[in-house]
């Protein structure tokens, strides 16, 4: 399978990250920790979206993977430099996944010299995955 990333003319790929997670793992955490887990990792906008879906665990898992993938782009992981809620996934006009960063995430984006984050998400019955790219236009 070929990966065809369309960068703007003169665009530069700064970082690339990917993550995959078993949906059963998220389902198990939700059963054990419920709202506490969701409130810890998702923004209010993300919680509202996921909880409105027929199978929220699939969408929660995709967002978990997205946050991990973005943190890998930055090479920081989730921690003191980039928190769970520093990265928020929402949808654009064509329902494409987009990333919104908080102040901490925006500062990190500027620090690494990127101007935007490209994101793709996917999920099946068993897995959710995300691929993220930091780009300087």
C-alpha positions in Angstrom: 0.0 0.0 0.0 1.4 3.4 -1.0 1.0 6.4 1.2 0.3 9.5 -0.8 0.5 12.6 1.4 -0.3 15.7 -0.5 1.7 18.6 1.0 1.2 22.2 0.0 3.7 23.4 -2.6 7.0 23.9 -0.7 5.5 22.0 2.3 7.7 20.0 4.6 6.9 16.9 6.7 8.1 17.6 10.2 6.9 14.5 12.1 4.8 11.3 11.6 3.1 9.2 14.2 0.7 6.3 14.2 -1.1 4.3 16.9 -3.5 1.3 17.0 -5.5 0.1 19.9 -7.8 -2.8 20.6 -11.4 -1.5 21.2 -11.9 -4.3 23.8 -9.1 -2.6 25.9 -11.1 0.7 25.9 -14.3 -1.1 26.6 -12.7 -2.8 29.6 -11.3 0.5 30.9 -14.8 2.1 30.5 -16.4 -0.7 32.5 -13.8 -0.3 35.3 -13.4 3.4 35.4 -16.4 4.8 33.5 -16.7 8.6 33.2 -13.5 9.2 35.2 -11.4 7.8 32.3 -13.4 9.6 29.6 -13.2 12.9 31.4 -9.4 12.5 31.9 -8.6 11.9 28.2 -11.3 13.6 26.2 -12.4 17.3 25.9 -16.0 18.1 26.5 -16.6 18.4 22.7 -15.1 14.9 22.1 -17.1 13.4 25.0 -20.3 14.8 23.6 -19.5 13.5 20.1 -18.5 10.0 21.2 -21.3 9.5 23.7 -23.8 10.4 21.0 -22.7 7.5 18.8 -24.2 3.9 18.8 -20.9 2.4 19.9 -19.0 5.1 21.8 -16.1 2.9 22.7 -15.0 2.8 19.0 -14.9 6.5 18.8 -13.2 6.9 22.1 -10.6 4.4 21.0 -10.0 6.3 17.7 -9.5 9.6 19.7 -7.2 7.8 22.1 -5.2 6.6 19.1 -5.2 10.1 17.6 -3.8 11.7 20.7 -1.1 9.0 20.9 -0.3 9.5 17.2 0.0 13.2 17.5 2.2 12.9 20.6 4.5 10.6 18.6 4.7 13.2 15.9 6.1 15.6 18.5 8.3 12.8 19.9 7.1 13.8 23.4 4.5 11.1 24.2 1.6 12.1 26.5 3.0 13.8 29.6 4.3 17.1 30.9 4.9 18.6 27.4 1.6 17.5 25.8 -1.4 16.5 27.8 -4.4 14.3 26.9 -6.6 17.3 26.4 -3.9 19.3 24.6 -5.1 17.5 21.5 -8.8 17.6 20.5 -10.3 15.8 17.5 -13.3 17.3 15.8 -14.8 17.1 12.3 -14.5 19.5 9.3 -17.2 20.2 6.8 -16.7 16.9 4.9 -16.6 15.0 8.2 -12.8 14.8 8.0 -11.0 14.5 11.3 -9.2 17.7 12.3 -7.0 18.6 15.3 -7.5 21.5 17.6 -4.6 22.2 20.0 -4.7 23.9 23.4 -2.2 26.6 24.3 0.4 24.0 25.4 0.0 22.1 22.1 0.1 25.2 20.0 3.3 26.3 21.6 4.8 22.9 20.9 3.6 23.1 17.3 5.4 26.4 16.9 8.5 25.1 18.7 9.0 22.3 16.2 8.3 24.6 13.3 5.1 23.0 12.1 2.0 24.9 11.0 -0.6 22.2 10.9 -1.5 18.6 11.8 -2.9 16.2 9.3 -4.9 13.3 10.7 -6.7 10.2 9.6 -8.7 7.8 11.7 -10.2 4.3 11.2 -11.9 1.7 13.2 -13.3 -1.8 12.8 -15.1 -4.0 15.3 -11.8 -4.8 17.0 -9.3 -2.0 16.4 -9.0 1.7 16.1 -6.1 3.4 14.5 -4.8 6.9 13.7 -2.0 8.4 11.6 -0.9 12.0 12.2 1.6 14.2 10.4 3.1 17.5 11.4 3.5 19.7 8.4 5.1 23.1 7.7 3.3 24.8 4.8 
